[in-house]
């Protein structure tokens, strides 16, 4: 290191440099020259802006020469033909919404169209919707809205009624697709309109606190709202094939099935529909249960559903939901990959149903009679449903009591009722049992409760007089149904 320092020290003396005279002059006078040039440039820019402003102020209204001379980065808008086509499609969508009595939504759709002022027909439609909206009247008997319910619809009566051990149950508790469609047609012709329980009653918070109140349903005079639900939207093993999903072994459809759909899927059009296996083992997709059948009926009769309302669908958990084997203990038999696929597909179906207005509800985990259970067993079952089904289908605040078995008499629910306290804590606010009356409902301070009417073989055969307000049973009853229908 000493030798290196010796080479650098002392430093070499540099030869003195002489700067040319012109450079010394430039260095001395450059700062004032540069400042003058900047002032000159700024003055030029100001003059240019003033000249441009004067020219624009003299430009005649509607003159587009500036646009044609200056480059643009925006694309040309649609021509008149395209605007009219867009408007026509919008009107068709708005007409469907308006047919469901949501005229204000339809008006907003039209008025928010970017080219609204260019299409006089849109303003005419708005006037039409406003006139129809003014004719609606609030339904005056919100406490007297009937609620009907079904189980899985029978597709093939020959297969459903061919086995002695299932014949009686299917005959008592099920409805055929032919019967269901005829029921909807007669109810439609009698002025019934499907509504959601969320439209009937809901929770509000104001200065007085939080409480439940009846909503306002505005319909043409003479129309009558009703609620619909379906139990056991699970497609159990005993219905769809020989293997019944015993224990931790899941069930899948085969040719020995009893003539029911076996799964809800998402159709090519984005709507929920069903898969069905016929007696030859062919699987097809179509209107094979309540969900797609009702969707089709509403698309053909949009005024049958109030503001997009659909039915409430109740699921148990002990085999899985919508025909997907989502029970946690099935994972070992299916394998993790296949099991996770079942979960993911069921989640997609759940979201599709919600997106189309369907309400998803608990029908308990194991289908016990809640009215006969002690509180701790209600808690166990409810928690099991919440831990295994709710992660798949999402949060729920509606419970359809299994077997229609309510947790109390006709008196108001209170937190002194331990079962109510448990279910309320689990998030439920809507509670529905089974009742043969035309309507029965109860608006509590923190819940809505109601009775449901079973429209099945038992009710049609043994109590046709209790269905006279809905339809004429003699024109509904399927001739393929064995008689007499056994008593329950």
Secondary structure per residue as TSV (DSSP state, phi and psi in degrees):
chain	resnum	aa	ss	phi	psi
A	1	X	-	360.0	-33.1
A	2	X	H	-61.3	-41.3
A	3	X	H	-61.8	-36.1
A	4	X	H	-65.9	-43.7
A	5	X	H	-64.2	-36.7
A	6	X	H	-60.9	-35.6
A	7	X	H	-72.3	-30.7
A	8	X	H	-88.2	-17.4
A	9	X	S	-130.6	135.2
A	10	X	S	-76.1	159.5
A	11	X	-	-69.0	154.9
A	12	X	-	-74.3	143.3
A	13	X	-	-75.5	128.4
A	14	X	-	-85.5	149.3
A	15	X	-	-75.3	132.3
A	16	X	-	-65.6	131.6
A	17	X	-	-99.1	141.2
A	18	X	-	-108.9	122.0
A	19	X	-	-84.8	135.6
A	20	X	-	-59.1	154.1
A	21	X	H	-64.7	-40.4
A	22	X	H	-63.7	-32.3
A	23	X	H	-70.2	-38.8
A	24	X	H	-64.2	-36.2
A	25	X	H	-68.1	-41.9
A	26	X	H	-63.7	-42.7
A	27	X	H	-62.6	-36.0
A	28	X	H	-72.2	-40.7
A	29	X	H	-104.0	-1.5
A	30	X	H	-64.9	-42.1
A	31	X	H	-57.9	-48.2
A	32	X	H	-65.2	-33.8
A	33	X	H	-63.6	-45.0
A	34	X	H	-62.5	-40.3
A	35	X	H	-62.6	-38.9
A	36	X	H	-65.7	-40.8
A	37	X	H	-62.7	-39.8
A	38	X	H	-63.5	-41.6
A	39	X	H	-62.4	-40.2
A	40	X	H	-63.9	-42.9
A	41	X	H	-63.6	-42.0
A	42	X	H	-63.1	-42.0
A	43	X	H	-62.0	-39.0
A	44	X	H	-63.4	-40.7
A	45	X	H	-65.1	-40.3
A	46	X	H	-61.7	-43.6
A	47	X	H	-61.8	-39.6
A	48	X	H	-63.4	-43.8
A	49	X	H	-62.5	-41.6
A	50	X	H	-63.2	-43.7
A	51	X	H	-63.1	-40.6
A	52	X	H	-64.9	-41.3
A	53	X	H	-63.6	-41.3
A	54	X	H	-62.1	-43.3
A	55	X	H	-65.1	-40.2
A	56	X	H	-66.2	-36.8
A	57	X	H	-67.7	-26.3
A	58	X	T	-88.5	-4.9
A	59	X	S	-71.7	128.9
A	60	X	-	-64.5	151.5
A	61	X	T	-61.0	135.9
A	62	X	T	84.8	-3.0
A	63	X	-	-70.1	124.3
A	64	X	-	-112.5	21.2
A	65	X	H	-65.8	-31.1
A	66	X	H	-64.9	-42.9
A	67	X	H	-64.5	-36.0
A	68	X	H	-74.8	-22.0
A	69	X	H	-91.7	-30.5
A	70	X	S	-95.5	143.2
A	71	X	-	-67.8	151.2
A	72	X	-	-129.0	149.9
A	73	X	-	-106.7	0.7
A	74	X	S	-98.6	147.5
A	75	X	-	-80.9	155.8
A	76	X	-	-66.5	142.8
A	77	X	-	-72.5	177.2
A	78	X	-	-67.8	149.5
A	79	X	-	-80.7	-179.6
A	80	X	H	-61.1	-40.2
A	81	X	H	-63.1	-42.3
A	82	X	H	-66.8	-40.6
A	83	X	H	-60.4	-44.0
A	84	X	H	-65.1	-37.9
A	85	X	H	-65.9	-42.2
A	86	X	H	-63.0	-41.3
A	87	X	H	-65.2	-39.9
A	88	X	H	-63.6	-43.0
A	89	X	H	-64.0	-39.9
A	90	X	H	-63.8	-40.2
A	91	X	H	-63.3	-39.8
A	92	X	H	-62.0	-42.2
A	93	X	H	-66.8	-41.9
A	94	X	H	-66.4	-37.3
A	95	X	H	-61.4	-38.7
A	96	X	H	-65.4	-43.4
A	97	X	H	-63.8	-44.2
A	98	X	H	-65.3	-34.1
A	99	X	H	-62.1	-26.3
A	100	X	T	-87.6	17.5
A	101	X	T	72.8	15.0
A	102	X	-	-101.8	67.6
A	103	X	H	-66.7	-35.1
A	104	X	H	-64.8	-39.3
A	105	X	H	-65.0	-40.8
A	106	X	H	-64.4	-40.9
A	107	X	H	-62.1	-44.8
A	108	X	H	-62.4	-40.2
A	109	X	H	-57.1	-44.4
A	110	X	H	-71.3	-44.1
A	111	X	H	-69.3	-22.1
A	112	X	T	-87.6	-1.4
A	113	X	S	-64.3	130.8
A	114	X	T	-58.9	-27.0
A	115	X	T	-113.9	29.3
A	116	X	G	-52.8	-44.9
A	117	X	G	-69.4	-15.7
A	118	X	G	-89.5	-8.3
A	119	X	-	-123.0	94.2
A	120	X	H	-56.7	-29.1
A	121	X	H	-62.0	-27.4
A	122	X	H	-67.4	-41.4
A	123	X	H	-64.0	-36.2
A	124	X	H	-64.5	-39.2
A	125	X	H	-64.5	-40.9
A	126	X	H	-59.3	-43.8
A	127	X	H	-62.0	-40.5
A	128	X	H	-62.3	-46.0
A	129	X	H	-64.3	-39.2
A	130	X	H	-62.7	-39.0
A	131	X	H	-66.7	-43.8
A	132	X	H	-66.3	-37.8
A	133	X	H	-63.4	-36.2
A	134	X	H	-68.4	-17.3
A	135	X	T	-88.5	-9.6
A	136	X	-	-73.2	147.2
A	137	X	E	-128.6	143.4
A	138	X	E	-63.0	134.4
A	139	X	-	-67.7	129.4
A	140	X	S	-89.7	-12.2
A	141	X	-	-120.7	61.8
A	142	X	G	-61.9	-25.6
A	143	X	G	-79.3	-7.7
A	144	X	G	-119.7	52.3
A	145	X	-	-103.1	121.9
A	146	X	E	-74.3	151.8
A	147	X	E	-131.9	116.2
A	148	X	E	-108.0	152.0
A	149	X	E	-144.4	161.7
A	150	X	E	-137.1	165.9
A	151	X	-	-105.7	-166.2
A	152	X	-	-57.8	140.6
A	153	X	E	-83.9	141.0
A	154	X	E	-80.8	126.4
A	155	X	S	-88.1	-50.0
A	156	X	-	-117.5	105.9
A	157	X	H	-67.5	-32.1
A	158	X	H	-60.8	-42.2
A	159	X	H	-77.5	-35.3
A	160	X	H	-68.2	-33.9
A	161	X	T	-108.5	24.1
A	162	X	S	-100.4	-3.1
A	163	X	-	-120.2	130.1
A	164	X	H	-60.4	-38.2
A	165	X	H	-77.7	-16.4
A	166	X	H	-112.1	-15.3
A	167	X	H	-54.0	-49.6
A	168	X	H	-63.3	-47.5
A	169	X	H	-62.3	-44.7
A	170	X	H	-64.2	-38.8
A	171	X	H	-66.7	-37.6
A	172	X	H	-77.2	-47.1
A	173	X	H	-104.1	-11.2
A	174	X	-	-106.6	163.9
A	175	X	E	-128.5	140.4
A	176	X	E	-80.9	159.3
A	177	X	H	-61.3	-40.0
A	178	X	H	-60.6	-42.8
A	179	X	H	-64.3	-43.4
A	180	X	H	-60.8	-46.6
A	181	X	H	-62.3	-42.9
A	182	X	H	-65.2	-36.1
A	183	X	H	-60.5	-47.5
A	184	X	H	-63.0	-39.2
A	185	X	H	-63.4	-45.8
A	186	X	H	-67.8	-40.2
A	187	X	H	-65.7	-38.6
A	188	X	H	-61.4	-45.4
A	189	X	H	-67.1	-22.7
A	190	X	T	-91.2	3.7
A	191	X	T	92.3	13.3
A	192	X	E	-76.0	144.0
A	193	X	E	-132.6	126.5
A	194	X	E	-70.5	129.7
A	195	X	-	-127.0	164.7
A	196	X	-	-96.6	146.6
A	197	X	H	-59.6	-26.0
A	198	X	H	-68.5	-23.6
A	199	X	H	-85.0	-24.1
A	200	X	H	-76.8	-45.7
A	201	X	E	-150.5	148.5
A	202	X	E	-161.1	168.4
A	203	X	E	-86.4	136.1
A	204	X	E	-129.4	153.5
A	205	X	E	-128.4	126.3
A	206	X	E	-144.7	-163.1
A	207	X	T	-60.4	-27.4
A	208	X	T	-82.2	-8.2
A	209	X	E	117.6	-163.1
A	210	X	E	-105.5	132.3
A	211	X	E	-159.9	165.9
A	212	X	E	-89.8	144.8
A	213	X	E	-143.7	155.9
A	214	X	E	-72.3	144.4
A	215	X	-	-84.8	-174.0
A	216	X	-	-116.8	119.5
A	217	X	-	-112.1	116.3
A	218	X	E	-104.8	118.7
A	219	X	E	-133.1	161.7
A	220	X	-	-61.2	149.4
A	221	X	T	-55.3	135.0
A	222	X	T	96.1	-16.3
A	223	X	-	-79.6	149.9
A	224	X	E	-130.6	123.8
A	225	X	E	-76.2	152.0
A	226	X	E	-148.3	156.3
A	227	X	E	-108.3	148.3
A	228	X	E	-130.7	145.7
A	229	X	E	-144.4	163.9
A	230	X	E	-136.1	131.3
A	231	X	S	-93.6	155.8
A	232	X	-	57.3	51.9
A	233	X	T	-83.3	66.6
A	234	X	T	-127.0	-28.6
A	235	X	-	61.1	71.6
A	236	X	-	-65.0	156.5
A	237	X	H	-58.0	-38.6
A	238	X	H	-65.9	-18.6
A	239	X	H	-88.3	-28.8
A	240	X	H	-109.9	-5.4
A	241	X	S	-178.7	-176.5
A	242	X	S	-74.4	-35.4
A	243	X	-	-82.9	123.9
A	244	X	-	-97.4	11.6
A	245	X	-	68.2	48.1
A	246	X	-	-75.4	135.2
A	247	X	T	60.1	-123.1
A	248	X	T	-100.6	17.7
A	249	X	-	-103.8	113.9
A	250	X	-	-73.3	156.2
A	251	X	-	-103.1	144.6
A	252	X	-	-134.3	156.8
A	253	X	-	-67.9	146.3
A	254	X	-	-148.3	-178.6
A	255	X	T	-69.2	-11.7
A	256	X	T	-86.2	4.7
A	257	X	-	-58.9	164.1
A	258	X	-	-98.8	20.2
A	259	X	S	86.3	34.7
A	260	X	-	-120.4	159.2
A	261	X	-	-60.8	158.1
A	262	X	-	-122.4	-1.5
A	263	X	E	-169.7	143.8
A	264	X	E	-92.6	132.0
A	265	X	E	-130.3	172.7
A	266	X	E	-98.6	122.3
A	267	X	-	-74.3	171.4
A	268	X	T	-62.4	-25.1
A	269	X	T	-87.3	3.0
A	270	X	S	88.1	-3.6
A	271	X	S	-91.5	152.6
A	272	X	E	-70.8	139.0
A	273	X	E	-145.2	-171.2
A	274	X	E	-130.5	150.5
A	275	X	E	-97.7	147.1
A	276	X	E	-145.0	135.7
A	277	X	E	-106.7	123.4
A	278	X	-	-83.2	-177.9
A	279	X	T	-66.9	-16.0
A	280	X	T	-96.3	1.9
A	281	X	S	88.9	5.0
A	282	X	-	-79.6	132.7
A	283	X	E	-104.8	124.4
A	284	X	E	-127.6	163.5
A	285	X	E	-116.5	134.0
A	286	X	E	172.3	-157.9
A	287	X	S	-82.6	76.2
A	288	X	-	-111.7	7.9
A	289	X	S	-159.9	-179.0
A	290	X	H	-56.5	-43.5
A	291	X	H	-57.8	-59.4
A	292	X	H	-69.9	-31.3
A	293	X	H	-64.1	-44.2
A	294	X	H	-68.4	-38.5
A	295	X	H	-58.8	-44.8
A	296	X	H	-62.5	-43.9
A	297	X	H	-62.2	-41.2
A	298	X	H	-70.4	-35.3
A	299	X	H	-64.1	-32.0
A	300	X	H	-83.3	-25.0
A	301	X	-	-133.2	71.7
A	302	X	G	-60.2	-21.5
A	303	X	G	-80.4	5.2
A	304	X	G	-85.9	-12.7
A	305	X	B	-124.2	126.7
A	306	X	G	-81.8	113.6
A	307	X	G	48.6	48.1
A	308	X	G	80.4	12.7
A	309	X	-	-65.1	146.0
A	310	X	-	-134.2	-172.5
A	311	X	-	-85.5	169.7
A	312	X	E	-95.8	131.7
A	313	X	E	-113.4	120.5
A	314	X	E	-102.1	134.6
A	315	X	E	-123.8	139.2
A	316	X	-	-88.7	-175.1
A	317	X	S	-127.3	-6.9
A	318	X	S	-75.8	-7.2
A	319	X	S	-128.1	-13.6
A	320	X	-	118.5	175.3
A	321	X	S	-118.5	149.0
A	322	X	T	59.4	16.7
A	323	X	T	91.9	1.2
A	324	X	-	-97.5	136.0
A	325	X	-	-87.4	79.1
A	326	X	-	-96.8	2.8
A	327	X	-	-60.0	127.2
A	328	X	G	-53.9	-36.4
A	329	X	G	-72.3	-6.8
A	330	X	G	-77.5	-13.8
A	331	X	H	-59.4	-39.1
A	332	X	H	-63.0	-42.7
A	333	X	H	-72.0	-37.2
A	334	X	H	-83.0	-29.1
A	335	X	-	92.7	147.1
A	336	X	H	-59.3	-43.3
A	337	X	H	-64.0	-48.0
A	338	X	H	-66.4	-38.6
A	339	X	H	-65.0	-44.7
A	340	X	H	-63.1	-33.3
A	341	X	H	-65.3	-40.2
A	342	X	H	-59.3	-44.4
A	343	X	H	-61.5	-48.8
A	344	X	H	-65.1	-40.1
A	345	X	H	-65.7	-40.4
A	346	X	H	-64.2	-38.5
A	347	X	H	-62.8	-40.8
A	348	X	H	-63.7	-42.0
A	349	X	H	-64.1	-42.6
A	350	X	H	-59.1	-44.1
A	351	X	H	-67.1	-40.0
A	352	X	H	-60.5	-43.3
A	353	X	H	-62.8	-46.7
A	354	X	H	-61.0	-41.9
A	355	X	H	-61.0	-27.3
A	356	X	T	-99.4	13.6
A	357	X	T	97.6	-1.8
A	358	X	-	-76.2	144.4
A	359	X	E	-104.9	128.2
A	360	X	E	-98.2	136.4
A	361	X	E	-138.2	161.8
A	362	X	E	-83.0	140.0
A	363	X	-	-122.0	26.6
A	364	X	-	80.7	170.8
A	365	X	S	-85.0	-53.2
A	366	X	S	-106.4	5.8
A	367	X	-	65.3	40.0
A	368	X	-	-85.0	167.5
A	369	X	-	-83.7	103.0
A	370	X	G	-60.8	-31.3
A	371	X	G	-65.2	-24.0
A	372	X	G	-98.7	-7.8
A	373	X	S	-87.6	148.2
A	374	X	-	-72.0	158.1
A	375	X	H	-53.2	-40.4
A	376	X	H	-64.9	-29.1
A	377	X	H	-78.7	-31.5
A	378	X	H	-62.4	-43.6
A	379	X	H	-61.2	-45.0
A	380	X	H	-59.8	-47.2
A	381	X	H	-66.7	-44.3
A	382	X	H	-63.9	-41.4
A	383	X	H	-64.6	-38.1
A	384	X	H	-64.9	-40.5
A	385	X	H	-64.0	-44.1
A	386	X	H	-63.9	-33.8
A	387	X	H	-85.6	-20.0
A	388	X	H	-115.7	-32.4
A	389	X	T	-97.7	-43.9
A	390	X	H	-59.1	-36.2
A	391	X	H	-62.7	-20.4
A	392	X	H	-89.7	-45.5
A	393	X	H	-101.2	-10.5
A	394	X	-	99.4	173.7
A	395	X	-	-63.1	143.9
A	396	X	-	-133.7	143.2
A	397	X	-	-124.8	15.4
A	398	X	E	-120.2	134.8
A	399	X	E	-125.9	129.7
A	400	X	E	-102.1	108.8
A	401	X	-	-59.3	128.3
A	402	X	G	-62.5	139.2
A	403	X	G	62.2	10.7
A	404	X	G	68.7	14.0
A	405	X	-	-84.9	106.1
A	406	X	-	-75.7	160.2
A	407	X	S	-91.6	1.4
A	408	X	S	-158.7	174.1
A	409	X	-	-79.0	-155.4
A	410	X	S	-82.0	-4.4
A	411	X	S	-71.3	164.7
A	412	X	-	-63.1	142.2
A	413	X	-	-67.8	140.3
A	414	X	-	-137.5	166.3
A	415	X	T	-73.0	-6.3
A	416	X	T	-69.0	-22.7
A	417	X	S	-81.3	107.9
A	418	X	H	-59.7	-36.4
A	419	X	H	-66.3	-42.0
A	420	X	H	-62.7	-42.5
A	421	X	H	-59.7	-39.4
A	422	X	H	-65.5	-48.7
A	423	X	H	-68.8	-36.7
A	424	X	H	-64.2	-42.0
A	425	X	H	-62.5	-32.4
A	426	X	T	-79.0	1.2
A	427	X	T	104.1	2.1
A	428	X	-	-81.6	137.7
A	429	X	-	-129.5	-13.6
A	430	X	E	-121.4	126.2
A	431	X	E	-129.9	125.9
A	432	X	E	-131.9	128.1
A	433	X	-	-105.3	-158.5
A	434	X	-	-121.9	131.5
A	435	X	-	-148.4	138.7
A	436	X	-	-85.9	-3.5
A	437	X	S	-69.7	158.4
A	438	X	S	-58.5	-42.3
A	439	X	-	-157.0	146.2
A	440	X	-	-153.8	124.5
A	441	X	E	-145.7	163.8
A	442	X	E	-147.2	122.9
A	443	X	E	-100.6	107.6
A	444	X	-	-89.6	175.6
A	445	X	S	-68.0	-25.4
A	446	X	S	-136.3	24.6
A	447	X	-	-164.5	167.2
A	448	X	E	-127.4	136.8
A	449	X	E	-135.4	144.7
A	450	X	E	-157.0	163.3
A	451	X	-	-97.5	153.6
A	452	X	-	-124.6	145.4
A	453	X	E	-104.3	125.0
A	454	X	E	-82.3	119.6
A	455	X	-	-100.8	76.8
A	456	X	S	-132.8	-174.8
A	457	X	H	-60.1	-41.7
A	458	X	H	-61.2	-49.0
A	459	X	H	-66.4	-42.4
A	460	X	H	-66.4	-37.3
A	461	X	H	-80.4	-42.7
A	462	X	H	-95.1	-25.3
A	463	X	-	-135.0	52.8
A	464	X	G	-61.2	-26.9
A	465	X	G	-66.1	-23.9
A	466	X	G	-81.2	-0.2
A	467	X	G	-117.2	7.1
A	468	X	T	-62.6	-26.9
A	469	X	T	-71.2	-20.5
A	470	X	T	-96.0	-47.2
A	471	X	-	-165.2	171.7
A	472	X	-	-94.7	108.6
A	473	X	G	-58.9	-37.0
A	474	X	G	-60.2	-24.4
A	475	X	G	-94.1	-0.3
A	476	X	T	-109.2	-43.4
A	477	X	S	-54.0	123.3
A	478	X	-	-73.8	125.7
A	479	X	T	-66.7	-17.2
A	480	X	T	-79.7	-7.9
A	481	X	S	-79.2	128.6
A	482	X	-	-64.7	143.3
A	483	X	S	-128.4	151.4
A	484	X	S	-73.6	149.3
A	485	X	-	-71.2	126.2
A	486	X	-	-59.4	147.6
A	487	X	-	-75.9	154.8
A	488	X	-	-94.5	360.0
